[in-house]
Amino acid sequence: MLKPDEITEINLLNQFNLASSLEGLKIHRHEATQEVVAAAERLHARGLTTQPDGGYLTSLGLDAAEHSQALLTILRAD
């Protein structure tokens, strides 16, 4: 079973646009929930993103986001 923290991290990975490596995410501390801010920091600490507040995907992050988004596509298929 996934923990709430893991679900938040996966949700962040699913927000990255895989069609463009020049498009990143910016997590604004004053607008985002504490859970989202903490998830962004954990993804950065694990080497999946370039910045603790989002940034761009690293090569490892790109692999993770591709798998995450592929799984979501499969689960949402009719």
Summary of the structure (lengths in Angstrom):
residues: 78
radius of gyration: 12.1
end to end distance: 23.8
largest distance: 38.0
contacts: 204
relative contact order: 0.18
helix: 51%
strand: 12%
